[in-house]
Amino acid sequence: MVHVRIGGQMGYWIADATARRWLATAAAAAPYRCVEIPPDRLVYEADVLGRLSGIVWDAEPLSALAMAVVRHVRAAQPALPILLYVEPRRDTLAFRQVAGEIPGVTVRVQSRDRREAGTLRSFLLKWLATAPAPSVDRMLGAVLPRRPAGLTELARAVLERLSREAAGIPAVDRVAAQLGISAGTLRMRCLAAEVPAPEELAAWITLLFVVSVAQWSGASAGSVAAACGLSGERFAALRRELVPVAITDAARPQQVLDLTLLAFAARCRSSAVPVSEVLPRASG
């Protein structure tokens, strides 16, 4: 199933001691908890991926097998951020060029500069911010800057549920109960604030998450929807129900995301917010 977390632990496997120290310092300040995970566990233990917010790996030893591991993780978890933090050697150039073309994979060369921990921390924050769940969270904030109390927590819990369970659109009553929030009270707050009811918002969050993952990872929206527990027919019906503009199969993923976000903004009677202004870019 698709997985992405807004916070939590970061899996890593770095051979160089200095680079490991820089990463641990940077991640702790971000803050993320680093957990050592050998590459073979990423391949043979599928549940490991479901507990991670991101993966940082030096891809050592460089080989066709290392590239196969990267492609396996990308295919298994299209929404999971992957950072290849490679050693500063000339023989890594070809690997970096090929890996850098894989959607959702970022390549950064290790540095021996004493300022690397601070630089890496800033980089990690920007890198993880471009992942789908934080991106959808920012979309909600841009479209609904004055959300009723409890709605932010509910929205993030829905995103977490989408990532952990292939069970379709999360049930609002169940999610709210686990958060200790009254679903009935939340419905009344949404009504008073003139925003869509929690159940409709859960549907919008699901659709935005699916198309965001597709745009970010290069996977088809249909395959992402299936990983989230939505059949092809249910996903198509959901998109037709929420987005009034017909979206053809030929539409680019970025266009689909733009149209979906604009439709959500229109539904919420919010001013249109360009996707490019909502989503920051990771930079190396």
For each residue, the residues with C-beta under 8 A, 3 or more apart:
1: 50 163 164 165 166 227 228 229
2: 77 78 79 162 163 213 224 227 228
3: 49 50 52 77 79 80 163 164
4: 53 79 80 81 131 132 133 159 163 213
5: 8 52 53 133 160 163
6: 53 133 134 137 156 159 160
7: 32 53
8: 5 32 33 51 52 53
9: 32 33 34 35 51 52 53
10: 27 32 33 34 35 52 53 54 55 56
11: 34 35 36 37 42 48 52 54 55 56
12: 20 23 27 34 35 36 37 55 56 57
13: 36 37 38 39 56 57 58
14: 19 20 23 56 57 58 85
15: 19 58 60 87
16: 19 20 58 87 110
17: 20 21
18: 21 22 110 112
19: 14 15 16 22 23 58 85 87 110
20: 12 14 16 17 23 24
21: 17 18 24 25 117
22: 18 19 25 26 110 111 116 117 120
23: 12 14 19 20 26 27 34 56 85 120
24: 20 21 27 28 34
25: 21 22 28 29 117 121
26: 22 23 29 30 116 117 118 120 121 123 124
27: 10 12 23 24 30 31 32 33 34 121 124
28: 24 25 31 32 33 34
29: 25 26 117 121
30: 26 27 121 124 125 128
31: 27 28
32: 7 8 9 10 27 28 53 54 124 128
33: 8 9 10 27 28
34: 9 10 11 12 23 24 27 28
35: 9 10 11 12 52
36: 11 12 13
37: 11 12 13 41 42 48 52 55
38: 13 41 42
39: 13 42 43 57 66 69
40: 43 44
41: 37 38 44 45 48
42: 11 37 38 39 45 48 49 55 69 72 73
43: 39 40 69 72 73
44: 40 41
45: 41 42 48
46: 49 50 76
47: 50 51
48: 11 37 41 42 45 51 52
49: 3 42 46 52 73 76 77 80
50: 1 3 46 47 163 164
51: 8 9 47 48
52: 3 5 8 9 10 11 35 37 48 49 55 80
53: 4 5 6 7 8 9 10 32 81 128
54: 10 11 32 80 81 82 83 127 128 131
55: 10 11 12 37 42 52 73 80 81 82 83
56: 10 11 12 13 14 23 83 85
57: 12 13 14 39 70 82 83 84 85
58: 13 14 15 16 19 84 85 86 87 110
59: 62 66 67 69 70 84 86 92 95 99
60: 15 66 87
61: 66
62: 59 66 86 91 92 95
63: 66 67
64: 67 68
65: 68 69
66: 39 59 60 61 62 63 69 70 95
67: 59 63 64 70 71 95 98 99
68: 64 65 71 72
69: 39 42 43 59 65 66 72 73
70: 57 59 66 67 73 74 82 84 99 102 105
71: 67 68 74 75 102
72: 42 43 68 69 75 76
73: 42 43 49 55 69 70 76 77 80 82
74: 70 71 77 78 82 102 103 104 105 217
75: 71 72 78
76: 46 49 72 73
77: 2 3 49 73 74 80
78: 2 74 75 104 213 214 216 217 218 219 223 224 227
79: 2 3 4 104 131 132 133 163 213 216 217 224
80: 3 4 49 52 54 55 73 77 104 131
81: 4 53 54 55 104 106 127 128 130 131
82: 54 55 57 70 73 74 104 105 106
83: 54 55 56 57 106 107 108 124 127
84: 57 58 59 70 96 99 105 106 107 108
85: 14 19 23 56 57 58 108 109 110
86: 58 59 62 89 92 95 96 107 108 109 110
87: 15 16 19 58 60 92 109 110
88: 92 109 110 111 112
89: 86 92
90: 93
91: 62 94
92: 59 62 86 87 88 89 95 96 109
93: 90 96 97
94: 91 97 98
95: 59 62 66 67 86 92 98 99
96: 84 86 92 93 99 100 107 109
97: 93 94 100 101
98: 67 94 95 101 102
99: 59 67 70 84 95 96 102 105 107
100: 96 97 105 106 107
101: 97 98
102: 70 71 74 98 99 105 218
103: 74 216 217 218 219
104: 74 78 79 80 81 82 216 217 218
105: 70 74 82 84 99 100 102
106: 81 82 83 84 100 127 282 284
107: 83 84 86 96 99 100 284
108: 83 84 85 86 123 284
109: 85 86 87 88 92 96
110: 16 18 19 22 58 85 86 87 88 116
111: 22 88 116 119
112: 18 88 116
113: 116 119
114:
115: 118 119
116: 22 26 110 111 112 113 119 120
117: 21 22 25 26 29 120 121
118: 26 115 121 122
119: 111 113 115 116 122 123
120: 22 23 26 116 117 123 124
121: 25 26 27 29 30 117 118 124 125
122: 118 119 125 126
123: 26 108 119 120 126 127 282 283 284
124: 26 27 30 32 83 120 121 127 128
125: 30 121 122 128 129
126: 122 123 129 130 280 281 282 283
127: 54 81 83 106 123 124 130 282
128: 30 32 53 54 81 124 125 131 134
129: 125 126 134 135 138 280 282
130: 81 126 127 134 135 216 279 280 281 282
131: 4 54 79 80 81 128 134 135 216
132: 4 79 135 136 209 212 213 216
133: 4 5 6 79 136 137 159 160 163 209
134: 6 128 129 130 131 137 138
135: 129 130 131 132 138 139 212 216 278 279
136: 132 133 139 140 159 205 208 209 212
137: 6 133 134 140 141 155 156 159
138: 129 134 135 141 142 278 279
139: 135 136 142 143 208 261 264 273 275 278
140: 136 137 143 144 147 152 155 205
141: 137 138 144 145 147
142: 138 139 145 270 273 277 278
143: 139 140 261 264 265 268 270 273
144: 140 141 147 151 195 268 270
145: 141 142
146: 193
147: 140 141 144 151 152 155 193 195
148: 151 186 189 190 192 193 195
149: 189
150: 153 154 176 179 181 185 186 189
151: 144 147 148 154 155 186 189 190 195 198 201
152: 140 147 155 156
153: 150 156 157 179 181
154: 150 151 157 158 172 175 176 179 181 186 198 201
155: 137 140 147 151 152 158 159 201 205
156: 6 137 152 153 159 160
157: 153 154 160 161 170 175 178 179
158: 154 155 161 162 170 172 175 202 205 206
159: 4 6 133 136 137 155 156 162 163 205 209
160: 5 6 133 156 157 163 164
161: 157 158 164 165 167 170 175
162: 2 158 159 165 170 205 206 209 228
163: 1 2 3 4 5 50 79 133 159 160
164: 1 3 50 160 161
165: 1 161 162 170 229
166: 1 227 228 229
167: 161 170 229
168: 206 228 229 230 234
169: 202 203 206 230 238
170: 157 158 161 162 165 167 174 175 202 206
171: 174 175
172: 154 158 175 176 183 186 198 199 202
173: 176 177 183
174: 170 171 177 178
175: 154 157 158 161 170 171 172 178 179 202
176: 150 154 172 173 179 181 182 183 186 198
177: 173 174 180 181 183
178: 157 174 175
179: 150 153 154 157 175 176
180: 177
181: 150 153 154 176 177 185 186
182: 176 185 186
183: 172 173 176 177 186 187 198
184: 187 188
185: 150 181 182 188 189
186: 148 150 151 154 172 176 181 182 183 189 190 198
187: 183 184 190 191 197 198
188: 184 185 191 192
189: 148 149 150 151 185 186 192 193
190: 148 151 186 187 193 195 196 197 198 201
191: 187 188 194 197
192: 148 188 189
193: 146 147 148 189 190
194: 191 269
195: 144 147 148 151 190 201 268
196: 190 200 201 204 267 268
197: 187 190 191 200 201
198: 151 154 172 176 183 186 187 190 201 202
199: 172 202 203
200: 196 197 203 204
201: 151 154 155 190 195 196 197 198 204 205
202: 158 169 170 172 175 198 199 205 206
203: 169 199 200 206 207 238 241 242
204: 196 200 201 207 208 242 264 267
205: 136 140 155 158 159 162 201 202 208 209
206: 158 162 168 169 170 202 203 209 210 228 230 238
207: 203 204 210 211 238 239 242 243 260
208: 136 139 204 205 211 212 257 260 261 264
209: 132 133 136 159 162 205 206 212 213 228
210: 206 207 213 214 221 224 225 228 230 235
211: 207 208 214 215 221 253 256 257 260
212: 132 135 136 208 209 215 216 257
213: 2 4 78 79 132 209 210 216 217 219 224
214: 78 210 211 217 218 219 220 221 224 253 256 257
215: 211 212 253 254 256 257
216: 78 79 103 104 130 131 132 135 212 213
217: 74 78 79 103 104 213 214 224
218: 78 102 103 104 214 253
219: 78 103 213 214 223 224
220: 214 223 224
221: 210 211 214 224 225 235 253 256
222: 225 226 232 235
223: 78 219 220 226 227
224: 2 78 79 210 213 214 217 219 220 221 227 228
225: 210 221 222 228 230 231 232 234 235
226: 222 223 229 230 231 232 235
227: 1 2 78 166 223 224
228: 1 2 162 166 168 206 209 210 224 225
229: 1 165 166 167 168 226
230: 168 169 206 210 225 226 234 235 238
231: 225 226 234 235
232: 222 225 226 235 236
233: 236 237
234: 168 225 230 231 237 238
235: 210 221 222 225 226 230 231 232 238 239
236: 232 233 239 240
237: 233 234 240 241
238: 169 203 206 207 230 234 235 241 242
239: 207 235 236 242 243 247 260
240: 236 237 243
241: 203 237 238
242: 203 204 207 238 239 260 263 264 267
243: 207 239 240 247 259 260 263
244: 263
245: 259 263
246:
247: 239 243 251 255 256 259
248: 251
249:
250:
251: 247 248 255 256 259
252: 255 256
253: 211 214 215 218 221 256 257
254: 215 257 258 275
255: 247 251 252 258 259
256: 211 214 215 221 247 251 252 253 259 260
257: 208 211 212 214 215 253 254 260 261 275
258: 254 255 261 262 274 275
259: 243 245 247 251 255 256 262 263
260: 207 208 211 239 242 243 256 257 263 264
261: 139 143 208 257 258 264 265 273 275 278
262: 258 259 265 266 272
263: 242 243 244 245 259 260 266 267
264: 139 143 204 208 242 260 261 267 268
265: 143 261 262 268 270 271 272 273
266: 262 263 269 270 272
267: 196 204 242 263 264
268: 143 144 195 196 264 265
269: 194 266
270: 142 143 144 265 266 273
271: 265
272: 262 265 266
273: 139 142 143 261 265 270 277 278
274: 258 277 278
275: 139 254 257 258 261 278 279
276: 279
277: 142 273 274
278: 135 138 139 142 261 273 274 275
279: 130 135 138 275 276
280: 126 129 130
281: 126 130
282: 106 123 126 127 129 130
283: 123 126
284: 106 107 108 123
